[in-house]
Amino acid sequence: MMKHHGIKRLIALTTPSVRDPSDHFHLPLVFLRTTFAALARNVVKDIVAVGDTVRTDGADLEWTLIRLALHTREHIETFTGGITPGQLEEGLATSLAGNTGMGSISMRSLAPSSSEKHPAVIAGYMGDGRVSSFSSRGGAAAFIIDELEKREWIRKAPILTT
């Protein structure tokens, strides 16, 4: 279907349940993979099937499978400038209360300033001595944007960690 619509680039988010030939043994990630498979067998089967389908049927695609493990709250707060969900709700309620018609809310204040950095993102493979079990959503977003421009991970499946 993607070929029919002229789509040539695919970046898909998945988990380390999707294995890669470049992976090596790494106890924490093997433990997470095994535990997740035991608790959610059908979910893991679906995740692995997506990875297999992209690799086998995506010969005409420039694909990247980004494998994410555990997200940490600390990195989420760093990316959002420390704004908690409660503060966000309070700010939105205040903004809406001040508008009498069709209100608009600026999310500009929630975005990190240009001087703030995303958490350091490490892309690699299980057991390479660089990746860990933790990742951040902000780091993944930054990686995706960079990958669209740099195209360094085409037909690869890195694990992202922070």
N, C-alpha and C positions, 0 to 999 in steps of 0.2 A: 504494500500500500504506500509506503514512503517513497519508493521508486516512482510509482505512478504520479505522485504529487511533486516530484522533483526535489525531495529532501535528500541532502547529501551529507549532513552532519548531525550526529546524535550524541548527546551527553546524557547518560542515564545514571541515576543514583541507585545504589544497591548496598549490600553489606558484604563483609568478608565471608559470608556463606558461599558466595560465588568464588570459586577457587581460581587461581592463576598458576600457570606453569612456573612462573618466577618466584612463587611463594616457597618459603622454607619453614621448618618447625619453629613456632613461637608459642610457648605455653599459654600466656594470657589470652591470645586471640584464639587458639585452639579450644581453650576452655569456654570462651564466649560462644564460639561457633557450635560446640557440642551441646552446651546448655540450651541455647536458643533452639537447636534442632530437636532436643528432647521435649521442650515446652510447647513448641509451635511447629510441629512437623510439617503440616500442610503449607504453612506460610513459607517455611524454608524451601520446600519443594517448588513453590511458585517463584520465589526469588531466584533460585538456581536455574529454573526453566527460562526466565527472562534473560539471564546471562548467557545461557547456552544458545538461545534463539538469536540474540544479537550477534554472537560470534559466528554461528553457522549460516544464518540467513542474511547477515549484514555485509556480505562481500562487496557490495557496491557502495556501502556507507563508510564514512570516516567516523567511527564510533570511539567513544571513551566510556568505560564503565568506572564510575567513581564509587569506591567502596568505603562506606563510613561505618564506624563501630559505635562506641558510646558517645553521646553528646553530654558535655558538662555544662552546668548552669553558670559556672564562673565565666566561661567564655561567652555565653549568651549575654550576660550582664556587661562584659567588657565591650562587646559589639554594639549594644544599645545604649552605651553611656551610663549603665547602672540603673536605668529606669525599670522599675518593677511593674508587673501587670496591674497592681493596685493604683500606682501612680499614673499609669497610662489611662486607666478607666476614669480616674478623677479628673485628669486633664481634659479628656474628651468630653466628659459631662459638663465641665466648666465652659468649654468652648461652645458646646451646643446650647447651653442655657443662655449664653449671651447673644445668640442669633435668633431673630424672629422669623425669618423666612428660610429659604433653602441655604443652610449653613455650609461652610467649607472648613475643613480642618487641614492645617498644614502639618505634614509629618516631617518637615525639614528639621525641626528641633530635635527629633528623635534620631536622626542620622548622625554618625560620628563626624566630627569636624575633620577637615583635610589633614590636620596635624596628628589625629589619632591613627594608630596603626591597627590593622587586623591582627589577631593572634597569629604567630608564625605558623605557617602551614607546611607540613612535610609530606611529600608524596613519595611513596615507595611500595615495597612489597613485604609481606609477612616474613619475619625472620631476618630481615636485612640489617638489623641493628639500629635502624633509624626510626621506624614507625612504632607507635604504641597503640593502646586500646581506646584512646580518647580523641574526639574530634569536636569541632564547633561548627554550627550552622553558618556563622559569619565567615569563617575560614573557608568553608566549602563554597560559599557564594563567590568569594574573592577568587578562589581557584578556578571556578567555572568561567568567570569573566576573563581571567588571564589565559586560560586554555583556548577560549574562542579566538583570541588574538595570536597566541604563540604557537598553538598546534603541536605541542611537544609530546602529547600522550595519545596520539591517534592509534587505534587498534590495540590499546593497552588498558589495563584495569588496576590502576594504583589504589592503594589504601591511603586515605588522607588522615593525618593526625595533627594535633597541635601540641 
